[in-house]
Amino acid sequence: MQQSISEAMYYILLSLLQPAYGYEMMKGIKELSGGRIEMGPGTMYGIISRMKKDGLIEQGTMNNDDRRKIYLLTEEGKEVLVNEYKRLKLLVKDGVCLEDLL
């Protein structure tokens, strides 16, 4: 069974459902989380570096003239993201008994 990933990793992978530059990713994460998460560049690029080494994302450019780095999900990254989503859904399902406490 796959280990769970951190919340920051989940949102980075989620933000890369469409290839994006770093700044676009930070904006996307804030938007996806409803403003709950504002990821700074230091945190984000540290996680990106680790996920590149783990083969979850890859780096490229949009064209030969563009020096900005664009990030893309690999097939393995998509699989990890989907598995984490399924895991989180099960956690919520299992916790439905808590509704009476809310």
N, CA, C and O atoms as a Tinker XYZ file with bonds, in Angstrom:
   408  protein
     1  N      0.834000   -1.189000    0.000000    73     2
     2  CA     0.000000    0.000000    0.000000    64     1     3
     3  C      0.880000    1.253000    0.000000    63     2     4     5
     4  O      1.870000    1.337000    0.727000    81     3
     5  N      0.501000    2.201000   -0.815000    73     3     6
     6  CA     1.263000    3.441000   -0.940000    64     5     7
     7  C      1.136000    4.295000    0.315000    63     6     8     9
     8  O      0.060000    4.384000    0.907000    81     7
     9  N      2.221000    4.911000    0.711000    73     7    10
    10  CA     2.193000    5.854000    1.824000    64     9    11
    11  C      1.406000    7.088000    1.409000    63    10    12    13
    12  O      1.341000    7.417000    0.225000    81    11
    13  N      0.811000    7.768000    2.377000    73    11    14
    14  CA     0.127000    9.016000    2.060000    64    13    15
    15  C      1.184000   10.094000    1.778000    63    14    16    17
    16  O      2.334000    9.987000    2.203000    81    15
    17  N      0.766000   11.115000    1.064000    73    15    18
    18  CA     1.665000   12.229000    0.762000    64    17    19
    19  C      1.229000   13.429000    1.598000    63    18    20    21
    20  O      0.115000   13.461000    2.120000    81    19
    21  N      2.108000   14.404000    1.719000    73    19    22
    22  CA     1.777000   15.584000    2.518000    64    21    23
    23  C      0.729000   16.432000    1.795000    63    22    24    25
    24  O      0.524000   16.309000    0.588000    81    23
    25  N      0.085000   17.280000    2.563000    73    23    26
    26  CA    -0.907000   18.186000    1.997000    64    25    27
    27  C     -0.270000   19.077000    0.928000    63    26    28    29
    28  O     -0.869000   19.308000   -0.123000    81    27
    29  N      0.931000   19.575000    1.188000    73    27    30
    30  CA     1.623000   20.427000    0.220000    64    29    31
    31  C      1.903000   19.666000   -1.078000    63    30    32    33
    32  O      1.710000   20.204000   -2.169000    81    31
    33  N      2.354000   18.425000   -0.962000    73    31    34
    34  CA     2.606000   17.616000   -2.153000    64    33    35
    35  C      1.316000   17.382000   -2.933000    63    34    36    37
    36  O      1.301000   17.455000   -4.162000    81    35
    37  N      0.242000   17.102000   -2.211000    73    35    38
    38  CA    -1.053000   16.873000   -2.860000    64    37    39
    39  C     -1.463000   18.093000   -3.681000    63    38    40    41
    40  O     -1.868000   17.964000   -4.836000    81    39
    41  N     -1.357000   19.269000   -3.084000    73    39    42
    42  CA    -1.771000   20.474000   -3.799000    64    41    43
    43  C     -0.844000   20.824000   -4.959000    63    42    44    45
    44  O     -1.297000   21.361000   -5.970000    81    43
    45  N      0.420000   20.533000   -4.828000    73    43    46
    46  CA     1.328000   20.751000   -5.964000    64    45    47
    47  C      0.940000   19.828000   -7.108000    63    46    48    49
    48  O      0.825000   20.280000   -8.248000    81    47
    49  N      0.736000   18.553000   -6.832000    73    47    50
    50  CA     0.329000   17.614000   -7.881000    64    49    51
    51  C     -1.016000   18.023000   -8.479000    63    50    52    53
    52  O     -1.196000   17.977000   -9.696000    81    51
    53  N     -1.944000   18.417000   -7.639000    73    51    54
    54  CA    -3.263000   18.838000   -8.104000    64    53    55
    55  C     -3.153000   20.069000   -9.006000    63    54    56    57
    56  O     -3.866000   20.175000  -10.004000    81    55
    57  N     -2.267000   20.991000   -8.658000    73    55    58
    58  CA    -2.097000   22.203000   -9.465000    64    57    59
    59  C     -1.467000   21.903000  -10.822000    63    58    60    61
    60  O     -1.539000   22.717000  -11.743000    81    59
    61  N     -0.851000   20.735000  -10.937000    73    59    62
    62  CA    -0.181000   20.371000  -12.193000    64    61    63
    63  C     -1.031000   19.464000  -13.089000    63    62    64    65
    64  O     -0.500000   18.810000  -13.986000    81    63
    65  N     -2.322000   19.423000  -12.854000    73    63    66
    66  CA    -3.178000   18.709000  -13.799000    64    65    67
    67  C     -3.057000   19.362000  -15.176000    63    66    68    69
    68  O     -3.282000   18.723000  -16.204000    81    67
    69  N     -2.701000   20.633000  -15.173000    73    67    70
    70  CA    -2.316000   21.349000  -16.391000    64    69    71
    71  C     -0.890000   21.838000  -16.162000    63    70    72    73
    72  O     -0.605000   22.381000  -15.095000    81    71
    73  N      0.025000   21.665000  -17.132000    73    71    74
    74  CA     1.393000   22.148000  -16.946000    64    73    75
    75  C      1.403000   23.613000  -16.516000    63    74    76    77
    76  O      0.580000   24.404000  -16.977000    81    75
    77  N      2.335000   23.973000  -15.632000    73    75    78
    78  CA     2.348000   25.331000  -15.090000    64    77    79
    79  C      3.756000   25.759000  -14.703000    63    78    80    81
    80  O      4.630000   24.938000  -14.423000    81    79
    81  N      3.943000   27.080000  -14.698000    73    79    82
    82  CA     5.156000   27.695000  -14.162000    64    81    83
    83  C      4.999000   27.793000  -12.651000    63    82    84    85
    84  O      3.896000   27.645000  -12.126000    81    83
    85  N      6.092000   28.042000  -11.960000    73    83    86
    86  CA     6.055000   28.124000  -10.507000    64    85    87
    87  C      5.051000   29.127000   -9.973000    63    86    88    89
    88  O      4.283000   28.808000   -9.065000    81    87
    89  N      5.045000   30.335000  -10.522000    73    87    90
    90  CA     4.114000   31.364000  -10.044000    64    89    91
    91  C      2.666000   30.939000  -10.289000    63    90    92    93
    92  O      1.797000   31.167000   -9.447000    81    91
    93  N      2.415000   30.330000  -11.428000    73    91    94
    94  CA     1.069000   29.838000  -11.734000    64    93    95
    95  C      0.650000   28.762000  -10.733000    63    94    96    97
    96  O     -0.513000   28.688000  -10.335000    81    95
    97  N      1.602000   27.937000  -10.338000    73    95    98
    98  CA     1.317000   26.885000   -9.365000    64    97    99
    99  C      0.921000   27.493000   -8.022000    63    98   100   101
   100  O     -0.044000   27.055000   -7.396000    81    99
   101  N      1.674000   28.510000   -7.581000    73    99   102
   102  CA     1.355000   29.145000   -6.302000    64   101   103
   103  C     -0.038000   29.766000   -6.335000    63   102   104   105
   104  O     -0.800000   29.641000   -5.376000    81   103
   105  N     -0.367000   30.428000   -7.428000    73   103   106
   106  CA    -1.707000   31.009000   -7.578000    64   105   107
   107  C     -2.764000   29.908000   -7.619000    63   106   108   109
   108  O     -3.816000   30.026000   -6.991000    81   107
   109  N     -2.478000   28.837000   -8.361000    73   107   110
   110  CA    -3.418000   27.725000   -8.481000    64   109   111
   111  C     -3.686000   27.042000   -7.158000    63   110   112   113
   112  O     -4.825000   26.678000   -6.864000    81   111
   113  N     -2.648000   26.866000   -6.356000    73   111   114
   114  CA    -2.800000   26.226000   -5.046000    64   113   115
   115  C     -3.677000   27.079000   -4.143000    63   114   116   117
   116  O     -4.548000   26.560000   -3.444000    81   115
   117  N     -3.450000   28.378000   -4.157000    73   115   118
   118  CA    -4.275000   29.281000   -3.348000    64   117   119
   119  C     -5.735000   29.206000   -3.792000    63   118   120   121
   120  O     -6.646000   29.186000   -2.964000    81   119
   121  N     -5.943000   29.166000   -5.099000    73   119   122
   122  CA    -7.301000   29.100000   -5.639000    64   121   123
   123  C     -7.958000   27.749000   -5.322000    63   122   124   125
   124  O     -9.102000   27.705000   -4.870000    81   123
   125  N     -7.237000   26.659000   -5.557000    73   123   126
   126  CA    -7.776000   25.317000   -5.300000    64   125   127
   127  C     -8.174000   25.131000   -3.840000    63   126   128   129
   128  O     -9.149000   24.442000   -3.541000    81   127
   129  N     -7.420000   25.743000   -2.936000    73   127   130
   130  CA    -7.673000   25.578000   -1.506000    64   129   131
   131  C     -8.620000   26.644000   -0.957000    63   130   132   133
   132  O     -8.820000   26.731000    0.255000    81   131
   133  N     -9.190000   27.436000   -1.820000    73   131   134
   134  CA   -10.096000   28.490000   -1.365000    64   133   135
   135  C     -9.387000   29.530000   -0.515000    63   134   136   137
   136  O     -9.997000   30.131000    0.369000    81   135
   137  N     -8.100000   29.747000   -0.775000    73   135   138
   138  CA    -7.319000   30.727000   -0.028000    64   137   139
   139  C     -6.746000   30.203000    1.272000    63   138   140   141
   140  O     -6.047000   30.929000    1.977000    81   139
   141  N     -7.027000   28.972000    1.594000    73   139   142
   142  CA    -6.559000   28.362000    2.851000    64   141   143
   143  C     -5.056000   28.141000    2.853000    63   142   144   145
   144  O     -4.410000   28.231000    3.897000    81   143
   145  N     -4.495000   27.851000    1.672000    73   143   146
   146  CA    -3.061000   27.557000    1.583000    64   145   147
   147  C     -2.391000   28.575000    0.665000    63   146   148   149
   148  O     -2.749000   28.714000   -0.504000    81   147
   149  N     -1.426000   29.270000    1.216000    73   147   150
   150  CA    -0.576000   30.168000    0.428000    64   149   151
   151  C      0.836000   29.619000    0.533000    63   150   152   153
   152  O      1.531000   29.843000    1.524000    81   151
   153  N      1.247000   28.905000   -0.489000    73   151   154
   154  CA     2.545000   28.244000   -0.475000    64   153   155
   155  C      3.624000   29.212000   -0.943000    63   154   156   157
   156  O      3.526000   29.800000   -2.019000    81   155
   157  N      4.633000   29.363000   -0.135000    73   155   158
   158  CA     5.756000   30.213000   -0.495000    64   157   159
   159  C      6.707000   29.504000   -1.443000    63   158   160   161
   160  O      6.702000   28.277000   -1.539000    81   159
   161  N      7.525000   30.283000   -2.144000    73   159   162
   162  CA     8.440000   29.684000   -3.119000    64   161   163
   163  C      9.450000   28.720000   -2.496000    63   162   164   165
   164  O      9.775000   27.698000   -3.101000    81   163
   165  N      9.948000   29.025000   -1.306000    73   163   166
   166  CA    10.929000   28.136000   -0.674000    64   165   167
   167  C     10.362000   26.759000   -0.410000    63   166   168   169
   168  O     10.995000   25.747000   -0.710000    81   167
   169  N      9.169000   26.723000    0.152000    73   167   170
   170  CA     8.495000   25.454000    0.425000    64   169   171
   171  C      8.204000   24.723000   -0.875000    63   170   172   173
   172  O      8.490000   23.534000   -1.016000    81   171
   173  N      7.632000   25.455000   -1.822000    73   171   174
   174  CA     7.214000   24.830000   -3.069000    64   173   175
   175  C      8.405000   24.254000   -3.841000    63   174   176   177
   176  O      8.357000   23.105000   -4.282000    81   175
   177  N      9.472000   25.041000   -4.008000    73   175   178
   178  CA    10.597000   24.554000   -4.804000    64   177   179
   179  C     11.362000   23.433000   -4.103000    63   178   180   181
   180  O     11.957000   22.589000   -4.773000    81   179
   181  N     11.358000   23.408000   -2.775000    73   179   182
   182  CA    11.945000   22.277000   -2.053000    64   181   183
   183  C     11.191000   20.989000   -2.336000    63   182   184   185
   184  O     11.790000   19.938000   -2.564000    81   183
   185  N      9.863000   21.087000   -2.316000    73   183   186
   186  CA     9.027000   19.909000   -2.589000    64   185   187
   187  C      9.140000   19.508000   -4.054000    63   186   188   189
   188  O      9.195000   18.319000   -4.368000    81   187
   189  N      9.174000   20.486000   -4.948000    73   187   190
   190  CA     9.324000   20.201000   -6.378000    64   189   191
   191  C     10.616000   19.432000   -6.621000    63   190   192   193
   192  O     10.629000   18.458000   -7.373000    81   191
   193  N     11.689000   19.861000   -5.992000    73   191   194
   194  CA    12.982000   19.186000   -6.163000    64   193   195
   195  C     12.879000   17.717000   -5.755000    63   194   196   197
   196  O     13.362000   16.832000   -6.462000    81   195
   197  N     12.251000   17.472000   -4.618000    73   195   198
   198  CA    12.090000   16.084000   -4.139000    64   197   199
   199  C     11.206000   15.281000   -5.086000    63   198   200   201
   200  O     11.508000   14.127000   -5.390000    81   199
   201  N     10.114000   15.887000   -5.553000    73   199   202
   202  CA     9.192000   15.157000   -6.417000    64   201   203
   203  C      9.800000   14.898000   -7.796000    63   202   204   205
   204  O      9.466000   13.902000   -8.438000    81   203
   205  N     10.682000   15.775000   -8.255000    73   203   206
   206  CA    11.402000   15.501000   -9.508000    64   205   207
   207  C     12.299000   14.283000   -9.328000    63   206   208   209
   208  O     12.337000   13.405000  -10.190000    81   207
   209  N     13.024000   14.226000   -8.203000    73   207   210
   210  CA    13.894000   13.077000   -7.924000    64   209   211
   211  C     13.097000   11.783000   -7.821000    63   210   212   213
   212  O     13.570000   10.718000   -8.217000    81   211
   213  N     11.877000   11.886000   -7.282000    73   211   214
   214  CA    11.022000   10.701000   -7.120000    64   213   215
   215  C     10.270000   10.340000   -8.399000    63   214   216   217
   216  O      9.562000    9.334000   -8.432000    81   215
   217  N     10.415000   11.147000   -9.451000    73   215   218
   218  CA     9.784000   10.855000  -10.734000    64   217   219
   219  C      8.304000   11.193000  -10.805000    63   218   220   221
   220  O      7.594000   10.686000  -11.674000    81   219
   221  N      7.826000   12.055000   -9.891000    73   219   222
   222  CA     6.409000   12.410000   -9.896000    64   221   223
   223  C      6.099000   13.581000  -10.824000    63   222   224   225
   224  O      4.992000   13.695000  -11.349000    81   223
   225  N      7.090000   14.446000  -11.017000    73   223   226
   226  CA     6.933000   15.566000  -11.946000    64   225   227
   227  C      8.194000   15.683000  -12.782000    63   226   228   229
   228  O      9.245000   15.146000  -12.430000    81   227
   229  N      8.073000   16.391000  -13.893000    73   227   230
   230  CA     9.239000   16.668000  -14.722000    64   229   231
   231  C      9.227000   18.136000  -15.092000    63   230   232   233
   232  O      8.217000   18.825000  -14.946000    81   231
   233  N     10.354000   18.597000  -15.568000    73   231   234
   234  CA    10.535000   19.998000  -15.881000    64   233   235
   235  C     10.792000   20.155000  -17.371000    63   234   236   237
   236  O     11.450000   19.317000  -17.988000    81   235
   237  N     10.273000   21.225000  -17.942000    73   235   238
   238  CA    10.500000   21.509000  -19.347000    64   237   239
   239  C     10.341000   22.991000  -19.605000    63   238   240   241
   240  O     10.292000   23.787000  -18.667000    81   239
   241  N     10.261000   23.367000  -20.863000    73   239   242
   242  CA     9.986000   24.741000  -21.257000    64   241   243
   243  C      8.901000   24.721000  -22.314000    63   242   244   245
   244  O      8.705000   23.713000  -22.993000    81   243
   245  N      8.195000   25.835000  -22.454000    73   243   246
   246  CA     7.122000   25.916000  -23.450000    64   245   247
   247  C      7.688000   25.986000  -24.858000    63   246   248   249
   248  O      7.126000   25.405000  -25.787000    81   247
   249  N      8.804000   26.700000  -25.020000    73   247   250
   250  CA     9.474000   26.786000  -26.321000    64   249   251
   251  C     10.951000   27.056000  -26.091000    63   250   252   253
   252  O     11.376000   27.303000  -24.962000    81   251
   253  N     11.718000   27.008000  -27.143000    73   251   254
   254  CA    13.172000   27.148000  -27.016000    64   253   255
   255  C     13.610000   28.516000  -26.516000    63   254   256   257
   256  O     14.681000   28.635000  -25.921000    81   255
   257  N     12.804000   29.555000  -26.743000    73   255   258
   258  CA    13.174000   30.908000  -26.335000    64   257   259
   259  C     12.808000   31.206000  -24.881000    63   258   260   261
   260  O     13.278000   32.192000  -24.315000    81   259
   261  N     12.001000   30.390000  -24.294000    73   259   262
   262  CA    11.483000   30.641000  -22.954000    64   261   263
   263  C     12.415000   30.029000  -21.916000    63   262   264   265
   264  O     12.645000   28.819000  -21.920000    81   263
   265  N     12.949000   30.857000  -21.032000    73   263   266
   266  CA    13.845000   30.362000  -19.989000    64   265   267
   267  C     13.098000   29.943000  -18.742000    63   266   268   269
   268  O     13.675000   29.309000  -17.859000    81   267
   269  N     11.824000   30.286000  -18.655000    73   267   270
   270  CA    11.037000   29.894000  -17.484000    64   269   271
   271  C     10.830000   28.381000  -17.493000    63   270   272   273
   272  O     10.662000   27.756000  -18.540000    81   271
   273  N     10.849000   27.830000  -16.308000    73   271   274
   274  CA    10.666000   26.381000  -16.166000    64   273   275
   275  C      9.191000   26.072000  -15.994000    63   274   276   277
   276  O      8.496000   26.679000  -15.179000    81   275
   277  N      8.742000   25.128000  -16.770000    73   275   278
   278  CA     7.369000   24.662000  -16.638000    64   277   279
   279  C      7.424000   23.260000  -16.037000    63   278   280   281
   280  O      8.340000   22.488000  -16.321000    81   279
   281  N      6.446000   22.942000  -15.215000    73   279   282
   282  CA     6.415000   21.656000  -14.553000    64   281   283
   283  C      5.211000   20.856000  -15.039000    63   282   284   285
   284  O      4.136000   21.405000  -15.282000    81   283
   285  N      5.414000   19.549000  -15.173000    73   283   286
   286  CA     4.377000   18.653000  -15.677000    64   285   287
   287  C      4.312000   17.407000  -14.813000    63   286   288   289
   288  O      5.324000   16.957000  -14.276000    81   287
   289  N      3.111000   16.851000  -14.682000    73   287   290
   290  CA     2.946000   15.576000  -13.986000    64   289   291
   291  C      3.454000   14.437000  -14.863000    63   290   292   293
   292  O      3.236000   14.434000  -16.075000    81   291
   293  N      4.116000   13.493000  -14.263000    73   291   294
   294  CA     4.454000   12.257000  -14.964000    64   293   295
   295  C      3.294000   11.278000  -14.764000    63   294   296   297
   296  O      2.382000   11.539000  -13.979000    81   295
   297  N      3.336000   10.171000  -15.466000    73   295   298
   298  CA     2.298000    9.149000  -15.261000    64   297   299
   299  C      2.318000    8.661000  -13.817000    63   298   300   301
   300  O      1.268000    8.427000  -13.220000    81   299
   301  N      3.512000    8.509000  -13.262000    73   299   302
   302  CA     3.624000    8.083000  -11.858000    64   301   303
   303  C      3.035000    9.141000  -10.926000    63   302   304   305
   304  O      2.382000    8.807000   -9.937000    81   303
   305  N      3.267000   10.414000  -11.243000    73   303   306
   306  CA     2.701000   11.498000  -10.447000    64   305   307
   307  C      1.182000   11.492000  -10.485000    63   306   308   309
   308  O      0.532000   11.712000   -9.464000    81   307
   309  N      0.614000   11.239000  -11.663000    73   307   310
   310  CA    -0.853000   11.155000  -11.788000    64   309   311
   311  C     -1.387000   10.005000  -10.941000    63   310   312   313
   312  O     -2.413000   10.137000  -10.272000    81   311
   313  N     -0.689000    8.889000  -10.976000    73   311   314
   314  CA    -1.115000    7.719000  -10.210000    64   313   315
   315  C     -1.080000    8.006000   -8.711000    63   314   316   317
   316  O     -2.007000    7.645000   -7.986000    81   315
   317  N     -0.023000    8.647000   -8.251000    73   315   318
   318  CA     0.090000    9.000000   -6.833000    64   317   319
   319  C     -1.034000    9.952000   -6.435000    63   318   320   321
   320  O     -1.634000    9.794000   -5.372000    81   319
   321  N     -1.322000   10.939000   -7.284000    73   319   322
   322  CA    -2.390000   11.900000   -7.005000    64   321   323
   323  C     -3.751000   11.207000   -6.914000    63   322   324   325
   324  O     -4.513000   11.458000   -5.981000    81   323
   325  N     -4.052000   10.352000   -7.861000    73   323   326
   326  CA    -5.337000    9.637000   -7.858000    64   325   327
   327  C     -5.442000    8.725000   -6.637000    63   326   328   329
   328  O     -6.494000    8.669000   -6.000000    81   327
   329  N     -4.377000    8.019000   -6.306000    73   327   330
   330  CA    -4.399000    7.137000   -5.134000    64   329   331
   331  C     -4.598000    7.927000   -3.850000    63   330   332   333
   332  O     -5.310000    7.481000   -2.950000    81   331
   333  N     -3.975000    9.092000   -3.760000    73   331   334
   334  CA    -4.151000    9.921000   -2.566000    64   333   335
   335  C     -5.578000   10.436000   -2.482000    63   334   336   337
   336  O     -6.154000   10.487000   -1.395000    81   335
   337  N     -6.152000   10.816000   -3.604000    73   335   338
   338  CA    -7.547000   11.269000   -3.636000    64   337   339
   339  C     -8.478000   10.155000   -3.136000    63   338   340   341
   340  O     -9.378000   10.400000   -2.333000    81   339
   341  N     -8.250000    8.942000   -3.619000    73   339   342
   342  CA    -9.066000    7.806000   -3.178000    64   341   343
   343  C     -8.907000    7.566000   -1.680000    63   342   344   345
   344  O     -9.884000    7.281000   -0.987000    81   343
   345  N     -7.684000    7.681000   -1.185000    73   343   346
   346  CA    -7.411000    7.482000    0.235000    64   345   347
   347  C     -8.153000    8.535000    1.063000    63   346   348   349
   348  O     -8.755000    8.214000    2.088000    81   347
   349  N     -8.107000    9.775000    0.619000    73   347   350
   350  CA    -8.777000   10.860000    1.343000    64   349   351
   351  C    -10.294000   10.683000    1.340000    63   350   352   353
   352  O    -10.955000   10.960000    2.341000    81   351
   353  N    -10.839000   10.227000    0.226000    73   351   354
   354  CA   -12.276000    9.966000    0.157000    64   353   355
   355  C    -12.685000    8.898000    1.175000    63   354   356   357
   356  O    -13.724000    9.017000    1.823000    81   355
   357  N    -11.866000    7.862000    1.309000    73   355   358
   358  CA   -12.157000    6.811000    2.290000    64   357   359
   359  C    -12.111000    7.355000    3.717000    63   358   360   361
   360  O    -12.927000    6.978000    4.557000    81   359
   361  N    -11.151000    8.243000    3.985000    73   359   362
   362  CA   -11.064000    8.840000    5.316000    64   361   363
   363  C    -12.335000    9.616000    5.648000    63   362   364   365
   364  O    -12.864000    9.509000    6.755000    81   363
   365  N    -12.816000   10.390000    4.694000    73   363   366
   366  CA   -14.040000   11.164000    4.913000    64   365   367
   367  C    -15.230000   10.235000    5.094000    63   366   368   369
   368  O    -16.064000   10.452000    5.972000    81   367
   369  N    -15.308000    9.206000    4.268000    73   367   370
   370  CA   -16.407000    8.231000    4.376000    64   369   371
   371  C    -16.398000    7.563000    5.760000    63   370   372   373
   372  O    -17.440000    7.407000    6.396000    81   371
   373  N    -15.213000    7.178000    6.202000    73   371   374
   374  CA   -15.107000    6.516000    7.501000    64   373   375
   375  C    -15.456000    7.459000    8.651000    63   374   376   377
   376  O    -15.894000    7.010000    9.710000    81   375
   377  N    -15.267000    8.737000    8.452000    73   375   378
   378  CA   -15.532000    9.700000    9.503000    64   377   379
   379  C    -16.921000   10.298000    9.502000    63   378   380   381
   380  O    -17.203000   11.218000   10.269000    81   379
   381  N    -17.797000    9.782000    8.646000    73   379   382
   382  CA   -19.157000   10.322000    8.569000    64   381   383
   383  C    -19.875000   10.249000    9.913000    63   382   384   385
   384  O    -20.802000   11.023000   10.152000    81   383
   385  N    -19.477000    9.358000   10.774000    73   383   386
   386  CA   -20.092000    9.228000   12.092000    64   385   387
   387  C    -19.875000   10.487000   12.939000    63   386   388   389
   388  O    -20.551000   10.676000   13.950000    81   387
   389  N    -18.951000   11.332000   12.540000    73   387   390
   390  CA   -18.675000   12.556000   13.287000    64   389   391
   391  C    -19.676000   13.665000   12.997000    63   390   392   393
   392  O    -19.685000   14.683000   13.689000    81   391
   393  N    -20.521000   13.485000   11.983000    73   391   394
   394  CA   -21.477000   14.524000   11.597000    64   393   395
   395  C    -22.355000   14.947000   12.780000    63   394   396   397
   396  O    -22.716000   16.119000   12.882000    81   395
   397  N    -22.697000   14.037000   13.655000    73   395   398
   398  CA   -23.539000   14.363000   14.792000    64   397   399
   399  C    -22.821000   15.295000   15.793000    63   398   400   401
   400  O    -23.468000   15.962000   16.600000    81   399
   401  N    -21.508000   15.328000   15.731000    73   399   402
   402  CA   -20.737000   16.189000   16.634000    64   401   403
   403  C    -20.607000   17.610000   16.110000    63   402   404   405
   404  O    -20.201000   18.509000   16.847000    81   403
   405  N    -20.943000   17.816000   14.863000    73   403   406
   406  CA   -20.768000   19.148000   14.250000    64   405   407
   407  C    -21.936000   20.059000   14.508000    63   406   408
   408  O    -21.935000   21.206000   14.059000    81   407
